[in-house]
Amino acid sequence: MDYNSKLKDEQIDTLFEVILKINTIEECYMFFEDICTVKELKSLSQRLQVAKMLRNNKTYTEIEENTGASTATISRVSRCLNYGADGYNIMLDRMDKK
């Protein structure tokens, strides 16, 4: 697949190439603890949880109560699920098959 992203540049390509070389959950923890702040990592994981809950037809109130995400974050994730690059859906579909 040849994806044309607005973000695409050499530095981001390098980051993604490194991520694709991670082999285990332990390596993920080691790498992401070094490259992200705790807050950044919590925000990323929160967004993924929001996406999962939206796909399971949970209400904004339920999502807010369960994840602590703001309605702005929930709305942003919802927009990505419906009109984005389809990244959430592809990854969540793969996780569902697991």
Contact map, one row per residue, 1 for C-alpha under 8 A:
11100000000000000000000000000000000000000000000000000000000000000000000000000000000000000000000000
11110000000000000000000000000000000000000000000000000000000000000000000000000000000000000000000000
11111000000000000000000000000000000000000000000000000000000000000000000000000000000000000000000000
01111101000000000000000000000000000000000000000000000000000000000000000000000000000000000000000000
00111111000000000000000000000000000000000000000000000000000000000000000000000000000000000000000000
00011111000000000000000000000000000000000000000000000000000000000000000000000000000000000000000000
00001111100100000000000000000000000000000000000000000000000000000000000000000000000000000000000000
00011111110110000000000000000000000000000000000000000000000000000000000000000000000000000000000000
00000011111110000000000000000000000000000000000000000000000000000000000000000000000000000000000000
00000001111111000000000000000000000000000000000000000000000000000000000000000000000000000000000000
00000000111111100000000000000000000000000000000000000000000000000000000000000000000000000000000000
00000011111111110000000000000000000000000000000000000000000000000000000000000000000000000000000000
00000001111111111000000000000000000000000000000000000000000000000000000000000000000000000000000000
00000000011111111100000000000000000000000000000000000000000000000000000000000000000000000000000000
00000000001111111110000000000000000000000000000000000000000000000000000000000000000000000000000000
00000000000111111111000000000000000000000000000000000000000000000000000000000000000000000000000000
00000000000011111111100000000000000000000000000000000000000000000000000000000000000000000000000000
00000000000001111111110000000000000000000000000000000000000000000000000000000000000000000000000000
00000000000000111111110000000000000000000000000000000000000000000000000000000000000000000000000000
00000000000000011111110000000000000000000000000000000000000000000000000000000000000000000000000000
00000000000000001111111000000000000000000000000000000000000000000000000000000000000000000000000000
00000000000000000111111100110000000000000000000000000000000000000000000000000000000000000000000000
00000000000000000000111110110000000000000000000000000000000000000000000000000000000000000000000000
00000000000000000000011111110000000000000000000000000000000000000000000000000000000000000000000000
00000000000000000000001111111000000000000000000000000000000000000000000000000000000000000000000000
00000000000000000000000111111100000000000000000000000000000000000000000000000000000000000000000000
00000000000000000000011111111110000000000000000000000000000000000000000000000000000000000000000000
00000000000000000000011111111111000000000000000000000000000000000000000000000000000000000000000000
00000000000000000000000011111111100000000000000000000000000000000000000000000000000000000000000000
00000000000000000000000001111111110000000000000000000000000000000000000000000000000000000000000000
00000000000000000000000000111111111000000000000000000000000000000000000000000000000000000000000000
00000000000000000000000000011111111100001000000000000000000000000000000000000000000000000000000000
00000000000000000000000000001111111111000000000000000000000000000000000000000000000000000000000000
00000000000000000000000000000111111110000000000000000000000000000000000000000000000000000000000000
00000000000000000000000000000011111110000000000000000000000000000000000000000000000000000000000000
00000000000000000000000000000001111111111000000000000000000000000000000000000000000000000000000000
00000000000000000000000000000000111111111000000000000000000000000000000000000000000000000000000000
00000000000000000000000000000000100111111100000000000000000000000000000000000000000000000000000000
00000000000000000000000000000000000111111110000000000000000000000000000000000000000000000000000000
00000000000000000000000000000000000111111111000000000000000000000000000000000000000000000000000000
00000000000000000000000000000001000111111111100000000000000000000000000000000000000000000000000000
00000000000000000000000000000000000001111111110000000000000000000000000000000000000000000000000000
00000000000000000000000000000000000000111111111000000000000000000000000000000000000000000000000000
00000000000000000000000000000000000000011111111100000000000000000000000000000000000000000000000000
00000000000000000000000000000000000000001111111110000000000000000000000000000000000000000000000000
00000000000000000000000000000000000000000111111111000000000000000010100000000000000000000000000000
00000000000000000000000000000000000000000011111111100000000000000000100011001000000000000000000000
00000000000000000000000000000000000000000001111111110000000000000000000000000000000000010000000000
00000000000000000000000000000000000000000000111111111000000000000010000000000000000000000000000000
00000000000000000000000000000000000000000000011111111100000000100010100001001000000000000000000000
00000000000000000000000000000000000000000000001111111110000000000000000000001100100000010000000000
00000000000000000000000000000000000000000000000111111111000000000000000000000000000000000001000000
00000000000000000000000000000000000000000000000011111111110000100000000000000000000000000000000000
00000000000000000000000000000000000000000000000001111111111000100000000000000100000000000000000000
00000000000000000000000000000000000000000000000000111111110000000000000000000000000000000000000000
00000000000000000000000000000000000000000000000000011111110000000000000000000000000000000000000000
00000000000000000000000000000000000000000000000000001111111000000000000000000000000000000000000000
00000000000000000000000000000000000000000000000000001111111101100000000000000000000000000000000000
00000000000000000000000000000000000000000000000000000100111111100000000000000000000000000000000000
00000000000000000000000000000000000000000000000000000000011111110000001001000000000000000000000000
00000000000000000000000000000000000000000000000000000000001111111000000000000000000000000000000000
00000000000000000000000000000000000000000000000000000000011111111100000000000000000000000000000000
00000000000000000000000000000000000000000000000001001100011111111111100001000000000000000000000000
00000000000000000000000000000000000000000000000000000000000111111111111001000000000000000000000000
00000000000000000000000000000000000000000000000000000000000011111111100000000000000000000000000000
00000000000000000000000000000000000000000000000000000000000001111111000000000000000000000000000000
00000000000000000000000000000000000000000000010011000000000000111111100000000000000000000000000000
00000000000000000000000000000000000000000000000000000000000000111111110000000000000000000000000000
00000000000000000000000000000000000000000000011001000000000000111011111011000000000000000000000000
00000000000000000000000000000000000000000000000000000000000000010001111111000000000000000000000000
00000000000000000000000000000000000000000000000000000000000100010000111111100000000000000000000000
00000000000000000000000000000000000000000000000000000000000000000000011111110000000000000000000000
00000000000000000000000000000000000000000000001000000000000000000000111111111000000000000000000000
00000000000000000000000000000000000000000000001001000000000100110000111111111100000000000000000000
00000000000000000000000000000000000000000000000000000000000000000000001111111110000000000000000000
00000000000000000000000000000000000000000000000000000000000000000000000111111111000000000000000000
00000000000000000000000000000000000000000000001001100000000000000000000011111111100000000000000000
00000000000000000000000000000000000000000000000000100100000000000000000001111111110000000000000000
00000000000000000000000000000000000000000000000000000000000000000000000000111111111100000000000000
00000000000000000000000000000000000000000000000000000000000000000000000000011111111111010000000000
00000000000000000000000000000000000000000000000000100000000000000000000000001111111101011000000000
00000000000000000000000000000000000000000000000000000000000000000000000000000111111101000000000000
00000000000000000000000000000000000000000000000000000000000000000000000000000011111111000000000000
00000000000000000000000000000000000000000000000000000000000000000000000000000011111111100000000000
00000000000000000000000000000000000000000000000000000000000000000000000000000001001111100000000000
00000000000000000000000000000000000000000000000000000000000000000000000000000001111111111100000000
00000000000000000000000000000000000000000000000000000000000000000000000000000000000111111110000000
00000000000000000000000000000000000000000000000100100000000000000000000000000001100001111111000000
00000000000000000000000000000000000000000000000000000000000000000000000000000000100001111111100000
00000000000000000000000000000000000000000000000000000000000000000000000000000000000001111111110000
00000000000000000000000000000000000000000000000000000000000000000000000000000000000000111111111000
00000000000000000000000000000000000000000000000000010000000000000000000000000000000000011111111100
00000000000000000000000000000000000000000000000000000000000000000000000000000000000000001111111110
00000000000000000000000000000000000000000000000000000000000000000000000000000000000000000111111111
00000000000000000000000000000000000000000000000000000000000000000000000000000000000000000011111111
00000000000000000000000000000000000000000000000000000000000000000000000000000000000000000001111111
00000000000000000000000000000000000000000000000000000000000000000000000000000000000000000000111111
00000000000000000000000000000000000000000000000000000000000000000000000000000000000000000000011111
